[in-house]
Amino acid sequence: MRPPLVRYGDYYALSSGYLEHGVDVVVGAPRLWGEVSVGRPGDVGEAIRRPGTDTVLRVQGAIGALIVGASYLDTTPYLPSTFAFGRARFGGVDARWMRSGVQVRGEWIGGRPFDGVSTTGGYIDLIVHRPRMGPVTALARAERLDYKTIPQYALLTHRYTAAGRVRVWQGFAVSTGVTHQAGQLTQERRTAVDLGLSYTLRKDY
């Protein structure tokens, strides 16, 4: 499905195509752990960060059915150095709760893609797959993005998505969803409908 369920390229400072080449250290116990990584960008896609050193910190803990985490990123911007000065720095908190076929998850981030601007935003998902629903999985999402910069490029928008996936036969599934964007637009139309067909091959060893 199109955004907000999948992120492509540069998305107001952060990209799902950011990859790291470096050293990663994880220390923890069954219900609490911390992670530190230091590396250099090894990105793919449209948003390729400038050369430099990146640092990522994360801590995560679990209490019963609830998982809570916090992350911090200090990296180089993907925009040219003639335009984007300084470092890209972001912090975020996330949580996930799941019980009896119901999952609620969300994340909130805040920071700056480079000096003089800021990006804040987040999302919350509700995913339901109860036994009485049979082959159907339902999803609802709400998200918000606030990009603060000079007036002609500033953006405040939010999106709402309702989607479902139906397992038709063995590995064959149908997915469909409706996304509506309120506030300022980042694409041509406010409402989009998606339909996808997929087949999964699986072999057990």
N, C-alpha and C positions, 0 to 999 in steps of 0.2 A: 504493500500500500504506500501511497505518497505520504509526505510529511502530514501529521507529526509522528507517524509510526515508524518511519525510517528517515534517517538524516543523511543528506548528501552534501559533500563539499563544505565550503565555508558557510557557517550559520551564525553570523554575528559574533565571531571570535572562537567558537569551539567546533570541532569536526569529529565525526566518528571515524574518519580516516587517519587521525593522528596515531602514529606508531612510534615506538621508542627502540633504539639500539643502545644497550648499556647494561647496567648491573641492577638487579632487583633483590632486595632482602626482605623476607617475611618472618616475623617472630610472633608466636602466640600460643594460646591454649584453646581448648575446644570451643569456648564461647566468647573469646576476646582475642583479637590479633591486630598487629600493626604492620604496615608495609612502607618501605622507602625505596625509591628507584632514582637513579641518576643516569642520564644518557644523552643521546643526541637524536634529533628528529630523523625518522625513517618513514615519512608519511607517504600515503597513496591518495589518488583522487585529485580534486581541484585545488584544495587548500594545502600548499606545501610550505611549511615554516622555514624561516631563515636558519642557517647554520648557527649552532650555539649549544649551550648546556641546558638540559631540562631537569627539573626536580619534581617528583610527585610524592606526596605523603598521604597515607590513608590509615584510618583506624575503624574497626568494625566490631560490634558486639551483638550477641543474641540473648534475648530474655524470653523464654517460652516460644511462642509463635511469632514473636516480633524480632526483626533484625534491623539495627540502626547503624549508620555509618557516617563518616565525615571525611572529606578529601580536600587536598590543596594542590594546586598546580602552579609552577613558576616556569615559564617557557619563553621562547622567542615568538614574536608575531609572524603571521604568514604574509602580511602586506609588506611592500618595499620599504627599506629603511629611509628613503627620501620622504615618506609620508607618515609611517608609523614609528614613533619614537618610544624608547623605553621597552619594558618587558610586558608580557601578558601574564596576569596573575588572577587566579580564580579560586574561590573556596565554595564548598557545597556540602549539604547534608541530605541524606536519603534514608528511606525507611521502607520496609516491606513486612506485611502481615499476611499470613495464609492459614486458613483452617476450613476443613470440611468442603473443599472445592471452591472456596471464595478467596481471592487474593486482592489486597489493596496495596499499591506501591506508589511512591512519589519521590520527587527530588526537587530541591531548590538550590540555585547557584547564584553567585554574585561576584563581580570582579570587573576587570578592565582588559580589553583586547590590546590596548596600548595607551600611552599617556593622553590624558585629556578627554577620554570617553569612558563609558561604563555600560555593562550589560548585566541585567538581572532577569531571572525567569525560572520557571519550573513547570512541573506537570503532576497530575495525579491520575492513576489508572484504577479501574475496577474490572477484574476478570472473574467470570463465574463459569464453572463447569461442574454442576451437581449431577449425581447419578440419574435423577429423574429427567434431566435434559437430554439423555441419550448421547447422540453424536455431536451435539451442538455446544460450542463454546462462545460466550458473549463477552464483549469488551466495550467499555466506555472510557473516554479520556477527556480531560480538560487541561489546557496549558496556557501559559502567559509568557510574553516576551516584551521586555522594555529595554530599548537601546537608546541611551542618552548621548547625544552629540550635538553639533550645530543644527539649527531648526530644519533645514532642508533635507537632512539625512536621518533625523530622529525617527524612531518607530516605537509605537505601543500597540500591540495586537494580542489577540487571544483566539484559540481554536477549540472546537468541540468535535469529538468523534464518537460515533456509535458503529460498532462492527461486530461481525460474527463469522465463525468458521464452522463448517459442517463436514464431518467425515462421512463421505458417501459410501465408499466401499474399499476395505483394506487400506492401501496407501493413498487412495484418491480423495482429495478434499476440495471444497469450494469455499472461498473467502469473499466476503463483501462488506463494504463499509461506506458510511456517509460522513464527510468532514465539512464543517462550516466554520468560516473565519469571520470574526467580528473585529471591530476597530479598524486599523489601517490594514490594507491588503499587501501581501508579499507575492501573490500570484494573481492571474487575470480575473478569476471568478471567485466569489465568496463560498460557493458550495461545490463540492466535487464528490462523485460517486465512483467507487472502485469495485471491480470484480476480478477475482483471480482464481485460476485452476492450478492445482499442484498434484504431483504424484511422487511419493517417497518410496525409494527402494531400500530395503533393509536386509542385512545378512548377519546373523548371529554367529560368533566364533566361539 
